[in-house]
Amino acid sequence: MSTATMTTKGQITVPAAVRSALGVEAGDRVEFIQIEPGRFELVAATGSVTILKGMLRKPAKPVSVEEMNRAISAQGAKAK
C-alpha cells in the first residue's frame, strides 16, 4: 500500500508506484471520483473512453432520445 502526506497547501505527491500503475506522467490529469462518502477513486484522465465500458448498468428498459430529453428538461426546470 502506498501513502502520501498532504502539505499545508493541500498538495500531495502521488507515489511513484501509483503513477506507474496509472500510467501518468508530469502534466497528465487525474480525476477523483467519489465512490461513497469519505471514499474516492483516483483515475487517470488520459485513458481511452473505452475504459468507461461497464461502469454503468444497462437500463431495465430501453430509453428513447425523446425520453432522455424530457428527463433532462424536467431536472433543469427543478434546478431553477
C-alpha positions in Angstrom: 0.0 0.0 0.0 1.3 3.5 -0.9 0.7 6.5 1.2 1.3 10.3 0.8 1.2 13.3 3.1 -0.8 16.4 2.3 1.0 19.7 2.6 -0.5 22.8 4.2 -1.4 24.0 0.7 -3.5 20.8 0.1 -0.9 19.2 -2.2 0.3 15.6 -2.3 2.9 13.8 -4.3 1.5 10.7 -5.8 3.9 7.8 -5.1 6.0 6.6 -8.0 4.4 3.1 -7.8 0.9 4.6 -8.1 2.0 6.9 -11.0 3.5 3.9 -12.8 0.4 1.8 -12.3 -1.9 4.5 -13.6 0.5 5.3 -16.5 0.6 9.0 -15.7 3.4 11.4 -16.0 4.1 15.1 -15.2 1.4 17.2 -16.8 -1.2 14.4 -17.1 -4.6 14.9 -15.5 -6.2 12.7 -12.9 -9.8 12.6 -11.6 -11.0 12.0 -8.1 -14.3 10.0 -8.3 -16.4 9.7 -5.1 -17.4 6.1 -4.6 -19.2 6.7 -1.3 -18.9 9.3 1.4 -15.3 9.5 2.5 -14.0 7.2 -0.2 -12.6 8.3 -3.6 -11.0 6.6 -6.6 -8.1 8.2 -8.4 -8.4 7.6 -12.1 -6.0 8.7 -14.9 -8.0 11.2 -17.1 -5.7 10.4 -20.0 -7.1 7.0 -20.8 -9.3 6.0 -23.7 -13.0 6.3 -23.4 -13.2 2.5 -23.7 -12.1 2.2 -20.1 -15.6 3.5 -19.1 -17.2 0.5 -20.6 -19.2 -1.4 -17.9 -19.2 1.4 -15.3 -23.0 1.9 -15.7 -25.5 -0.9 -15.8 -28.0 -1.2 -18.6 -31.4 0.3 -18.0 -34.3 -2.1 -17.2 -36.0 -0.9 -20.4 -34.7 0.9 -23.5 -34.9 4.7 -23.3 -35.6 6.8 -26.3 -33.8 10.1 -27.0 -37.1 11.9 -26.5 -37.5 10.4 -23.0 -33.9 11.4 -22.2 -34.6 15.0 -23.3 -37.8 15.2 -21.3 -35.9 13.9 -18.2 -33.1 16.5 -18.7 -35.6 19.3 -19.2 -37.5 18.3 -16.0 -34.4 18.3 -13.9 -33.3 21.6 -15.4 -36.7 23.1 -14.5 -36.3 21.9 -10.9 -32.9 23.5 -10.6 -34.2 27.0 -11.3 
